């Protein structure tokens, strides 16, 4: 799946390496004419709170802006308070609650930001 997404929109697929191994990545796609969607953003636990997630988010946002994208959306588990704070810090706001969005029945939060 990741290779297919990479082939569709390479600018939406970013990887962070730290002296060799991959320590974080973001995968996004185009979800509308001028809208992108972050599917996954992750940083390995030992590398969190070191600016890697912020760097990935900034690069993804810049890539979107260069493509003329005007907004970015994403979903996050309602219980994932740390991720929701991270996204809020980067300009995202909750626009909807998605009941039973995840396979285990947990609600999701739909978040969005304008560029």
Backbone atoms as SQL, in Angstrom:
CREATE TABLE atoms (id INTEGER PRIMARY KEY, chain TEXT, resi INTEGER, resn TEXT, atom TEXT, x REAL, y REAL, z REAL);
INSERT INTO atoms VALUES
  (1, 'A', 1, 'UNK', 'N', 0.822, -1.184, 0.000),
  (2, 'A', 1, 'UNK', 'CA', 0.000, 0.000, 0.000),
  (3, 'A', 1, 'UNK', 'C', 0.873, 1.257, 0.000),
  (4, 'A', 2, 'UNK', 'N', 1.934, 1.268, 0.826),
  (5, 'A', 2, 'UNK', 'CA', 2.779, 2.452, 0.881),
  (6, 'A', 2, 'UNK', 'C', 3.449, 2.741, -0.456),
  (7, 'A', 3, 'UNK', 'N', 3.886, 1.699, -1.144),
  (8, 'A', 3, 'UNK', 'CA', 4.510, 1.904, -2.451),
  (9, 'A', 3, 'UNK', 'C', 3.512, 2.469, -3.456),
  (10, 'A', 4, 'UNK', 'N', 2.286, 2.006, -3.391),
  (11, 'A', 4, 'UNK', 'CA', 1.254, 2.523, -4.289),
  (12, 'A', 4, 'UNK', 'C', 0.982, 4.005, -4.000),
  (13, 'A', 5, 'UNK', 'N', 0.871, 4.356, -2.725),
  (14, 'A', 5, 'UNK', 'CA', 0.662, 5.760, -2.355),
  (15, 'A', 5, 'UNK', 'C', 1.848, 6.614, -2.785),
  (16, 'A', 6, 'UNK', 'N', 3.048, 6.080, -2.628),
  (17, 'A', 6, 'UNK', 'CA', 4.255, 6.796, -3.052),
  (18, 'A', 6, 'UNK', 'C', 4.227, 7.058, -4.551),
  (19, 'A', 7, 'UNK', 'N', 3.798, 6.084, -5.330),
  (20, 'A', 7, 'UNK', 'CA', 3.736, 6.265, -6.779),
  (21, 'A', 7, 'UNK', 'C', 2.662, 7.262, -7.199),
  (22, 'A', 8, 'UNK', 'N', 1.577, 7.359, -6.423),
  (23, 'A', 8, 'UNK', 'CA', 0.491, 8.284, -6.763),
  (24, 'A', 8, 'UNK', 'C', 0.894, 9.724, -6.498),
  (25, 'A', 9, 'UNK', 'N', 1.505, 9.981, -5.311),
  (26, 'A', 9, 'UNK', 'CA', 1.879, 11.359, -4.953),
  (27, 'A', 9, 'UNK', 'C', 3.134, 11.334, -4.090),
  (28, 'A', 10, 'UNK', 'N', 4.267, 11.392, -4.732),
  (29, 'A', 10, 'UNK', 'CA', 5.548, 11.279, -4.034),
  (30, 'A', 10, 'UNK', 'C', 5.771, 12.389, -3.018),
  (31, 'A', 11, 'UNK', 'N', 5.246, 13.583, -3.290),
  (32, 'A', 11, 'UNK', 'CA', 5.428, 14.696, -2.357),
  (33, 'A', 11, 'UNK', 'C', 4.730, 14.444, -1.021),
  (34, 'A', 12, 'UNK', 'N', 3.778, 13.555, -0.994),
  (35, 'A', 12, 'UNK', 'CA', 3.045, 13.253, 0.230),
  (36, 'A', 12, 'UNK', 'C', 3.649, 12.128, 1.047),
  (37, 'A', 13, 'UNK', 'N', 4.810, 11.658, 0.645),
  (38, 'A', 13, 'UNK', 'CA', 5.459, 10.525, 1.300),
  (39, 'A', 13, 'UNK', 'C', 6.845, 10.978, 1.737),
  (40, 'A', 14, 'UNK', 'N', 7.015, 11.217, 3.032),
  (41, 'A', 14, 'UNK', 'CA', 8.289, 11.718, 3.553),
  (42, 'A', 14, 'UNK', 'C', 8.819, 10.776, 4.627),
  (43, 'A', 15, 'UNK', 'N', 10.129, 10.578, 4.628),
  (44, 'A', 15, 'UNK', 'CA', 10.780, 9.684, 5.579),
  (45, 'A', 15, 'UNK', 'C', 11.912, 10.437, 6.257),
  (46, 'A', 16, 'UNK', 'N', 12.062, 10.236, 7.555),
  (47, 'A', 16, 'UNK', 'CA', 13.169, 10.828, 8.300),
  (48, 'A', 16, 'UNK', 'C', 14.094, 9.709, 8.753),
  (49, 'A', 17, 'UNK', 'N', 15.350, 9.835, 8.376),
  (50, 'A', 17, 'UNK', 'CA', 16.366, 8.873, 8.806),
  (51, 'A', 17, 'UNK', 'C', 17.306, 9.560, 9.784),
  (52, 'A', 18, 'UNK', 'N', 17.797, 8.817, 10.746),
  (53, 'A', 18, 'UNK', 'CA', 18.742, 9.351, 11.731),
  (54, 'A', 18, 'UNK', 'C', 19.976, 8.465, 11.732),
  (55, 'A', 19, 'UNK', 'N', 21.008, 8.915, 11.048),
  (56, 'A', 19, 'UNK', 'CA', 22.245, 8.147, 10.907),
  (57, 'A', 19, 'UNK', 'C', 21.984, 6.730, 10.402),
  (58, 'A', 20, 'UNK', 'N', 21.103, 6.605, 9.431),
  (59, 'A', 20, 'UNK', 'CA', 20.833, 5.316, 8.806),
  (60, 'A', 20, 'UNK', 'C', 19.406, 4.838, 8.948),
  (61, 'A', 21, 'UNK', 'N', 18.994, 4.439, 10.149),
  (62, 'A', 21, 'UNK', 'CA', 17.644, 3.869, 10.271),
  (63, 'A', 21, 'UNK', 'C', 16.537, 4.920, 10.144),
  (64, 'A', 22, 'UNK', 'N', 15.401, 4.477, 9.658),
  (65, 'A', 22, 'UNK', 'CA', 14.218, 5.330, 9.572),
  (66, 'A', 22, 'UNK', 'C', 13.648, 5.489, 10.972),
  (67, 'A', 23, 'UNK', 'N', 13.424, 6.759, 11.379),
  (68, 'A', 23, 'UNK', 'CA', 12.900, 7.016, 12.718),
  (69, 'A', 23, 'UNK', 'C', 11.518, 7.675, 12.681),
  (70, 'A', 24, 'UNK', 'N', 11.090, 8.100, 11.494),
  (71, 'A', 24, 'UNK', 'CA', 9.768, 8.707, 11.378),
  (72, 'A', 24, 'UNK', 'C', 9.360, 8.831, 9.924),
  (73, 'A', 25, 'UNK', 'N', 8.057, 9.004, 9.720),
  (74, 'A', 25, 'UNK', 'CA', 7.563, 9.179, 8.356),
  (75, 'A', 25, 'UNK', 'C', 6.181, 9.819, 8.391),
  (76, 'A', 26, 'UNK', 'N', 5.796, 10.373, 7.264),
  (77, 'A', 26, 'UNK', 'CA', 4.439, 10.866, 7.050),
  (78, 'A', 26, 'UNK', 'C', 3.997, 10.380, 5.674),
  (79, 'A', 27, 'UNK', 'N', 2.751, 9.931, 5.603),
  (80, 'A', 27, 'UNK', 'CA', 2.162, 9.503, 4.339),
  (81, 'A', 27, 'UNK', 'C', 0.870, 10.288, 4.158),
  (82, 'A', 28, 'UNK', 'N', 0.789, 11.001, 3.063),
  (83, 'A', 28, 'UNK', 'CA', -0.409, 11.760, 2.757),
  (84, 'A', 28, 'UNK', 'C', -0.847, 11.500, 1.330),
  (85, 'A', 29, 'UNK', 'N', -2.049, 11.918, 1.051),
  (86, 'A', 29, 'UNK', 'CA', -2.595, 11.741, -0.287),
  (87, 'A', 29, 'UNK', 'C', -3.451, 12.944, -0.635),
  (88, 'A', 30, 'UNK', 'N', -3.784, 13.069, -1.882),
  (89, 'A', 30, 'UNK', 'CA', -4.720, 14.096, -2.303),
  (90, 'A', 30, 'UNK', 'C', -6.125, 13.547, -2.108),
  (91, 'A', 31, 'UNK', 'N', -6.963, 14.309, -1.407),
  (92, 'A', 31, 'UNK', 'CA', -8.311, 13.820, -1.149),
  (93, 'A', 31, 'UNK', 'C', -9.373, 14.665, -1.833),
  (94, 'A', 32, 'UNK', 'N', -8.956, 15.686, -2.518),
  (95, 'A', 32, 'UNK', 'CA', -9.867, 16.550, -3.254),
  (96, 'A', 32, 'UNK', 'C', -9.063, 17.414, -4.199),
  (97, 'A', 33, 'UNK', 'N', -9.726, 18.315, -4.873),
  (98, 'A', 33, 'UNK', 'CA', -9.036, 19.151, -5.855),
  (99, 'A', 33, 'UNK', 'C', -7.936, 19.974, -5.205),
  (100, 'A', 34, 'UNK', 'N', -8.214, 20.567, -4.047),
  (101, 'A', 34, 'UNK', 'CA', -7.219, 21.384, -3.353),
  (102, 'A', 34, 'UNK', 'C', -7.077, 20.976, -1.891),
  (103, 'A', 35, 'UNK', 'N', -7.317, 19.696, -1.625),
  (104, 'A', 35, 'UNK', 'CA', -7.259, 19.190, -0.253),
  (105, 'A', 35, 'UNK', 'C', -6.348, 17.967, -0.191),
  (106, 'A', 36, 'UNK', 'N', -5.490, 17.954, 0.828),
  (107, 'A', 36, 'UNK', 'CA', -4.643, 16.792, 1.098),
  (108, 'A', 36, 'UNK', 'C', -5.125, 16.146, 2.391),
  (109, 'A', 37, 'UNK', 'N', -4.748, 14.905, 2.572),
  (110, 'A', 37, 'UNK', 'CA', -5.135, 14.169, 3.773),
  (111, 'A', 37, 'UNK', 'C', -3.923, 13.428, 4.296),
  (112, 'A', 38, 'UNK', 'N', -3.613, 13.632, 5.558),
  (113, 'A', 38, 'UNK', 'CA', -2.553, 12.863, 6.202),
  (114, 'A', 38, 'UNK', 'C', -3.149, 11.526, 6.607),
  (115, 'A', 39, 'UNK', 'N', -2.571, 10.455, 6.091),
  (116, 'A', 39, 'UNK', 'CA', -3.029, 9.110, 6.435),
  (117, 'A', 39, 'UNK', 'C', -2.317, 8.587, 7.670),
  (118, 'A', 40, 'UNK', 'N', -1.014, 8.816, 7.737),
  (119, 'A', 40, 'UNK', 'CA', -0.203, 8.339, 8.856),
  (120, 'A', 40, 'UNK', 'C', 0.954, 9.297, 9.066),
  (121, 'A', 41, 'UNK', 'N', 1.205, 9.630, 10.311),
  (122, 'A', 41, 'UNK', 'CA', 2.455, 10.290, 10.683),
  (123, 'A', 41, 'UNK', 'C', 2.928, 9.591, 11.947),
  (124, 'A', 42, 'UNK', 'N', 4.183, 9.186, 11.961),
  (125, 'A', 42, 'UNK', 'CA', 4.688, 8.423, 13.099),
  (126, 'A', 42, 'UNK', 'C', 6.171, 8.708, 13.306),
  (127, 'A', 43, 'UNK', 'N', 6.556, 8.708, 14.576),
  (128, 'A', 43, 'UNK', 'CA', 7.955, 8.837, 14.973),
  (129, 'A', 43, 'UNK', 'C', 8.196, 7.766, 16.036),
  (130, 'A', 44, 'UNK', 'N', 9.289, 7.018, 15.884),
  (131, 'A', 44, 'UNK', 'CA', 9.622, 5.993, 16.882),
  (132, 'A', 44, 'UNK', 'C', 9.748, 6.633, 18.264),
  (133, 'A', 45, 'UNK', 'N', 9.283, 5.925, 19.256),
  (134, 'A', 45, 'UNK', 'CA', 9.229, 6.435, 20.638),
  (135, 'A', 45, 'UNK', 'C', 10.527, 7.090, 21.120),
  (136, 'A', 46, 'UNK', 'N', 11.692, 6.471, 20.954),
  (137, 'A', 46, 'UNK', 'CA', 12.910, 7.102, 21.480),
  (138, 'A', 46, 'UNK', 'C', 13.270, 8.436, 20.805),
  (139, 'A', 47, 'UNK', 'N', 12.661, 8.720, 19.664),
  (140, 'A', 47, 'UNK', 'CA', 12.981, 9.932, 18.910),
  (141, 'A', 47, 'UNK', 'C', 11.903, 11.003, 19.015),
  (142, 'A', 48, 'UNK', 'N', 10.878, 10.756, 19.808),
  (143, 'A', 48, 'UNK', 'CA', 9.803, 11.734, 19.974),
  (144, 'A', 48, 'UNK', 'C', 10.275, 12.905, 20.825),
  (145, 'A', 49, 'UNK', 'N', 9.602, 14.031, 20.649),
  (146, 'A', 49, 'UNK', 'CA', 9.908, 15.271, 21.391),
  (147, 'A', 49, 'UNK', 'C', 11.304, 15.802, 21.062),
  (148, 'A', 50, 'UNK', 'N', 11.771, 15.519, 19.858),
  (149, 'A', 50, 'UNK', 'CA', 13.071, 16.002, 19.406),
  (150, 'A', 50, 'UNK', 'C', 12.936, 16.846, 18.135),
  (151, 'A', 51, 'UNK', 'N', 11.703, 17.176, 17.757),
  (152, 'A', 51, 'UNK', 'CA', 11.475, 18.017, 16.586),
  (153, 'A', 51, 'UNK', 'C', 11.287, 17.262, 15.286),
  (154, 'A', 52, 'UNK', 'N', 11.361, 15.945, 15.318),
  (155, 'A', 52, 'UNK', 'CA', 11.238, 15.161, 14.090),
  (156, 'A', 52, 'UNK', 'C', 9.816, 15.236, 13.539),
  (157, 'A', 53, 'UNK', 'N', 8.817, 15.056, 14.400),
  (158, 'A', 53, 'UNK', 'CA', 7.429, 15.165, 13.959),
  (159, 'A', 53, 'UNK', 'C', 7.118, 16.543, 13.409),
  (160, 'A', 54, 'UNK', 'N', 7.641, 17.572, 14.073),
  (161, 'A', 54, 'UNK', 'CA', 7.441, 18.946, 13.600),
  (162, 'A', 54, 'UNK', 'C', 8.096, 19.145, 12.240),
  (163, 'A', 55, 'UNK', 'N', 9.297, 18.615, 12.066),
  (164, 'A', 55, 'UNK', 'CA', 9.980, 18.739, 10.770),
  (165, 'A', 55, 'UNK', 'C', 9.201, 18.021, 9.669),
  (166, 'A', 56, 'UNK', 'N', 8.706, 16.821, 9.967),
  (167, 'A', 56, 'UNK', 'CA', 7.911, 16.096, 8.980),
  (168, 'A', 56, 'UNK', 'C', 6.635, 16.860, 8.636),
  (169, 'A', 57, 'UNK', 'N', 5.954, 17.373, 9.660),
  (170, 'A', 57, 'UNK', 'CA', 4.725, 18.133, 9.430),
  (171, 'A', 57, 'UNK', 'C', 5.003, 19.385, 8.604),
  (172, 'A', 58, 'UNK', 'N', 6.084, 20.077, 8.915),
  (173, 'A', 58, 'UNK', 'CA', 6.441, 21.293, 8.171),
  (174, 'A', 58, 'UNK', 'C', 6.752, 20.989, 6.714),
  (175, 'A', 59, 'UNK', 'N', 7.521, 19.942, 6.478),
  (176, 'A', 59, 'UNK', 'CA', 7.855, 19.571, 5.099),
  (177, 'A', 59, 'UNK', 'C', 6.614, 19.153, 4.318),
  (178, 'A', 60, 'UNK', 'N', 5.733, 18.400, 4.968),
  (179, 'A', 60, 'UNK', 'CA', 4.494, 17.989, 4.311),
  (180, 'A', 60, 'UNK', 'C', 3.646, 19.215, 3.977),
  (181, 'A', 61, 'UNK', 'N', 3.512, 20.126, 4.930),
  (182, 'A', 61, 'UNK', 'CA', 2.733, 21.351, 4.713),
  (183, 'A', 61, 'UNK', 'C', 3.331, 22.175, 3.582),
  (184, 'A', 62, 'UNK', 'N', 4.648, 22.302, 3.556),
  (185, 'A', 62, 'UNK', 'CA', 5.316, 23.045, 2.473),
  (186, 'A', 62, 'UNK', 'C', 5.076, 22.388, 1.121),
  (187, 'A', 63, 'UNK', 'N', 5.162, 21.058, 1.067),
  (188, 'A', 63, 'UNK', 'CA', 4.911, 20.344, -0.191),
  (189, 'A', 63, 'UNK', 'C', 3.480, 20.595, -0.661),
  (190, 'A', 64, 'UNK', 'N', 2.546, 20.609, 0.276),
  (191, 'A', 64, 'UNK', 'CA', 1.146, 20.881, -0.077),
  (192, 'A', 64, 'UNK', 'C', 0.999, 22.291, -0.642),
  (193, 'A', 65, 'UNK', 'N', 1.599, 23.259, 0.039),
  (194, 'A', 65, 'UNK', 'CA', 1.519, 24.644, -0.425),
  (195, 'A', 65, 'UNK', 'C', 2.095, 24.820, -1.816),
  (196, 'A', 66, 'UNK', 'N', 3.197, 24.140, -2.110),
  (197, 'A', 66, 'UNK', 'CA', 3.820, 24.258, -3.430),
  (198, 'A', 66, 'UNK', 'C', 2.960, 23.631, -4.524),
  (199, 'A', 67, 'UNK', 'N', 2.062, 22.713, -4.142),
  (200, 'A', 67, 'UNK', 'CA', 1.156, 22.087, -5.110),
  (201, 'A', 67, 'UNK', 'C', -0.166, 22.838, -5.225),
  (202, 'A', 68, 'UNK', 'N', -0.309, 23.961, -4.507),
  (203, 'A', 68, 'UNK', 'CA', -1.540, 24.738, -4.581),
  (204, 'A', 68, 'UNK', 'C', -2.673, 24.191, -3.725),
  (205, 'A', 69, 'UNK', 'N', -2.326, 23.319, -2.794),
  (206, 'A', 69, 'UNK', 'CA', -3.342, 22.761, -1.901),
  (207, 'A', 69, 'UNK', 'C', -3.706, 23.820, -0.873),
  (208, 'A', 70, 'UNK', 'N', -4.995, 23.934, -0.570),
  (209, 'A', 70, 'UNK', 'CA', -5.443, 24.987, 0.341),
  (210, 'A', 70, 'UNK', 'C', -5.832, 24.478, 1.720),
  (211, 'A', 71, 'UNK', 'N', -5.992, 23.159, 1.892),
  (212, 'A', 71, 'UNK', 'CA', -6.321, 22.636, 3.213),
  (213, 'A', 71, 'UNK', 'C', -5.823, 21.205, 3.356),
  (214, 'A', 72, 'UNK', 'N', -5.621, 20.818, 4.620),
  (215, 'A', 72, 'UNK', 'CA', -5.178, 19.466, 4.945),
  (216, 'A', 72, 'UNK', 'C', -6.113, 18.926, 6.017),
  (217, 'A', 73, 'UNK', 'N', -6.484, 17.650, 5.870),
  (218, 'A', 73, 'UNK', 'CA', -7.357, 17.009, 6.846),
  (219, 'A', 73, 'UNK', 'C', -6.689, 15.740, 7.357),
  (220, 'A', 74, 'UNK', 'N', -7.164, 15.258, 8.501),
  (221, 'A', 74, 'UNK', 'CA', -6.671, 14.014, 9.080),
  (222, 'A', 74, 'UNK', 'C', -7.676, 13.524, 10.108),
  (223, 'A', 75, 'UNK', 'N', -7.495, 12.275, 10.524),
  (224, 'A', 75, 'UNK', 'CA', -8.287, 11.704, 11.595),
  (225, 'A', 75, 'UNK', 'C', -7.333, 11.207, 12.670),
  (226, 'A', 76, 'UNK', 'N', -7.799, 11.290, 13.913),
  (227, 'A', 76, 'UNK', 'CA', -7.006, 10.818, 15.042),
  (228, 'A', 76, 'UNK', 'C', -7.962, 10.191, 16.057),
  (229, 'A', 77, 'UNK', 'N', -7.481, 9.174, 16.765),
  (230, 'A', 77, 'UNK', 'CA', -8.297, 8.551, 17.810),
  (231, 'A', 77, 'UNK', 'C', -8.628, 9.589, 18.880),
  (232, 'A', 78, 'UNK', 'N', -9.849, 9.560, 19.344),
  (233, 'A', 78, 'UNK', 'CA', -10.281, 10.498, 20.377),
  (234, 'A', 78, 'UNK', 'C', -9.438, 10.351, 21.641),
  (235, 'A', 79, 'UNK', 'N', -8.997, 9.140, 21.935),
  (236, 'A', 79, 'UNK', 'CA', -8.196, 8.891, 23.137),
  (237, 'A', 79, 'UNK', 'C', -6.731, 9.308, 22.991),
  (238, 'A', 80, 'UNK', 'N', -6.283, 9.616, 21.786),
  (239, 'A', 80, 'UNK', 'CA', -4.880, 9.949, 21.551),
  (240, 'A', 80, 'UNK', 'C', -4.664, 11.448, 21.782),
  (241, 'A', 81, 'UNK', 'N', -4.685, 11.819, 23.045),
  (242, 'A', 81, 'UNK', 'CA', -4.585, 13.237, 23.439),
  (243, 'A', 81, 'UNK', 'C', -3.263, 13.862, 23.003),
  (244, 'A', 82, 'UNK', 'N', -2.176, 13.096, 23.087),
  (245, 'A', 82, 'UNK', 'CA', -0.875, 13.624, 22.688),
  (246, 'A', 82, 'UNK', 'C', -0.839, 13.999, 21.214),
  (247, 'A', 83, 'UNK', 'N', -1.376, 13.119, 20.372),
  (248, 'A', 83, 'UNK', 'CA', -1.410, 13.406, 18.932),
  (249, 'A', 83, 'UNK', 'C', -2.318, 14.591, 18.644),
  (250, 'A', 84, 'UNK', 'N', -3.471, 14.645, 19.306),
  (251, 'A', 84, 'UNK', 'CA', -4.395, 15.766, 19.087),
  (252, 'A', 84, 'UNK', 'C', -3.735, 17.087, 19.481),
  (253, 'A', 85, 'UNK', 'N', -2.980, 17.095, 20.588),
  (254, 'A', 85, 'UNK', 'CA', -2.247, 18.313, 20.989),
  (255, 'A', 85, 'UNK', 'C', -1.197, 18.680, 19.945),
  (256, 'A', 86, 'UNK', 'N', -0.489, 17.672, 19.438),
  (257, 'A', 86, 'UNK', 'CA', 0.519, 17.910, 18.403),
  (258, 'A', 86, 'UNK', 'C', -0.118, 18.573, 17.176),
  (259, 'A', 87, 'UNK', 'N', -1.234, 18.018, 16.720),
  (260, 'A', 87, 'UNK', 'CA', -1.905, 18.578, 15.543),
  (261, 'A', 87, 'UNK', 'C', -2.426, 19.985, 15.814),
  (262, 'A', 88, 'UNK', 'N', -2.983, 20.210, 16.997),
  (263, 'A', 88, 'UNK', 'CA', -3.477, 21.551, 17.357),
  (264, 'A', 88, 'UNK', 'C', -2.324, 22.551, 17.346),
  (265, 'A', 89, 'UNK', 'N', -1.183, 22.147, 17.878),
  (266, 'A', 89, 'UNK', 'CA', 0.017, 22.997, 17.882),
  (267, 'A', 89, 'UNK', 'C', 0.415, 23.396, 16.456),
  (268, 'A', 90, 'UNK', 'N', 0.096, 22.545, 15.497),
  (269, 'A', 90, 'UNK', 'CA', 0.453, 22.801, 14.103),
  (270, 'A', 90, 'UNK', 'C', -0.706, 23.379, 13.292),
  (271, 'A', 91, 'UNK', 'N', -1.688, 23.942, 13.980),
  (272, 'A', 91, 'UNK', 'CA', -2.742, 24.688, 13.305),
  (273, 'A', 91, 'UNK', 'C', -4.005, 23.924, 12.959),
  (274, 'A', 92, 'UNK', 'N', -4.102, 22.672, 13.366),
  (275, 'A', 92, 'UNK', 'CA', -5.291, 21.877, 13.073),
  (276, 'A', 92, 'UNK', 'C', -6.354, 22.130, 14.142),
  (277, 'A', 93, 'UNK', 'N', -7.590, 22.023, 13.733),
  (278, 'A', 93, 'UNK', 'CA', -8.690, 22.132, 14.684),
  (279, 'A', 93, 'UNK', 'C', -9.680, 21.002, 14.442),
  (280, 'A', 94, 'UNK', 'N', -10.336, 20.593, 15.508),
  (281, 'A', 94, 'UNK', 'CA', -11.342, 19.541, 15.415),
  (282, 'A', 94, 'UNK', 'C', -12.568, 20.121, 14.732),
  (283, 'A', 95, 'UNK', 'N', -13.021, 19.442, 13.661),
  (284, 'A', 95, 'UNK', 'CA', -14.219, 19.917, 12.968),
  (285, 'A', 95, 'UNK', 'C', -15.379, 18.939, 13.081),
  (286, 'A', 96, 'UNK', 'N', -15.097, 17.718, 13.576),
  (287, 'A', 96, 'UNK', 'CA', -16.171, 16.740, 13.706),
  (288, 'A', 96, 'UNK', 'C', -15.701, 15.588, 14.588),
  (289, 'A', 97, 'UNK', 'N', -16.651, 14.943, 15.228),
  (290, 'A', 97, 'UNK', 'CA', -16.399, 13.688, 15.935),
  (291, 'A', 97, 'UNK', 'C', -16.964, 12.577, 15.056),
  (292, 'A', 98, 'UNK', 'N', -16.168, 11.551, 14.836),
  (293, 'A', 98, 'UNK', 'CA', -16.555, 10.443, 13.963),
  (294, 'A', 98, 'UNK', 'C', -16.883, 9.231, 14.822),
  (295, 'A', 99, 'UNK', 'N', -18.165, 8.996, 15.106),
  (296, 'A', 99, 'UNK', 'CA', -18.536, 7.885, 15.982),
  (297, 'A', 99, 'UNK', 'C', -18.085, 6.534, 15.416),
  (298, 'A', 100, 'UNK', 'N', -17.471, 5.736, 16.302),
  (299, 'A', 100, 'UNK', 'CA', -17.057, 4.364, 15.963),
  (300, 'A', 100, 'UNK', 'C', -16.229, 4.316, 14.671),
  (301, 'A', 101, 'UNK', 'N', -15.360, 5.273, 14.492),
  (302, 'A', 101, 'UNK', 'CA', -14.566, 5.397, 13.269),
  (303, 'A', 101, 'UNK', 'C', -13.552, 4.259, 13.119),
  (304, 'A', 102, 'UNK', 'N', -12.980, 3.817, 14.224),
  (305, 'A', 102, 'UNK', 'CA', -11.939, 2.791, 14.168),
  (306, 'A', 102, 'UNK', 'C', -12.530, 1.400, 14.344),
  (307, 'A', 103, 'UNK', 'N', -11.825, 0.383, 13.843),
  (308, 'A', 103, 'UNK', 'CA', -12.321, -0.994, 13.849),
  (309, 'A', 103, 'UNK', 'C', -12.702, -1.491, 15.241),
  (310, 'A', 104, 'UNK', 'N', -12.016, -0.994, 16.270),
  (311, 'A', 104, 'UNK', 'CA', -12.335, -1.426, 17.633),
  (312, 'A', 104, 'UNK', 'C', -13.508, -0.649, 18.230),
  (313, 'A', 105, 'UNK', 'N', -14.128, 0.223, 17.445),
  (314, 'A', 105, 'UNK', 'CA', -15.296, 0.961, 17.894),
  (315, 'A', 105, 'UNK', 'C', -15.002, 2.321, 18.495),
  (316, 'A', 106, 'UNK', 'N', -13.730, 2.671, 18.621),
  (317, 'A', 106, 'UNK', 'CA', -13.393, 3.972, 19.200),
  (318, 'A', 106, 'UNK', 'C', -13.770, 5.105, 18.241),
  (319, 'A', 107, 'UNK', 'N', -14.194, 6.210, 18.840),
  (320, 'A', 107, 'UNK', 'CA', -14.503, 7.405, 18.055),
  (321, 'A', 107, 'UNK', 'C', -13.222, 8.040, 17.526),
  (322, 'A', 108, 'UNK', 'N', -13.353, 8.739, 16.421),
  (323, 'A', 108, 'UNK', 'CA', -12.255, 9.498, 15.859),
  (324, 'A', 108, 'UNK', 'C', -12.572, 10.974, 15.888),
  (325, 'A', 109, 'UNK', 'N', -11.552, 11.778, 15.782),
  (326, 'A', 109, 'UNK', 'CA', -11.708, 13.215, 15.630),
  (327, 'A', 109, 'UNK', 'C', -11.257, 13.593, 14.229),
  (328, 'A', 110, 'UNK', 'N', -12.091, 14.289, 13.497),
  (329, 'A', 110, 'UNK', 'CA', -11.721, 14.810, 12.181),
  (330, 'A', 110, 'UNK', 'C', -11.092, 16.176, 12.435),
  (331, 'A', 111, 'UNK', 'N', -9.858, 16.344, 11.974),
  (332, 'A', 111, 'UNK', 'CA', -9.156, 17.606, 12.163),
  (333, 'A', 111, 'UNK', 'C', -8.813, 18.191, 10.800),
  (334, 'A', 112, 'UNK', 'N', -8.693, 19.508, 10.771),
  (335, 'A', 112, 'UNK', 'CA', -8.518, 20.221, 9.515),
  (336, 'A', 112, 'UNK', 'C', -7.703, 21.474, 9.764),
  (337, 'A', 113, 'UNK', 'N', -6.959, 21.871, 8.747),
  (338, 'A', 113, 'UNK', 'CA', -6.292, 23.175, 8.797),
  (339, 'A', 113, 'UNK', 'C', -6.276, 23.782, 7.405),
  (340, 'A', 114, 'UNK', 'N', -6.350, 25.076, 7.381),
  (341, 'A', 114, 'UNK', 'CA', -6.281, 25.842, 6.150),
  (342, 'A', 114, 'UNK', 'C', -4.828, 26.246, 5.929),
  (343, 'A', 115, 'UNK', 'N', -4.382, 26.301, 4.686),
  (344, 'A', 115, 'UNK', 'CA', -3.005, 26.748, 4.403),
  (345, 'A', 115, 'UNK', 'C', -2.994, 28.202, 3.975);
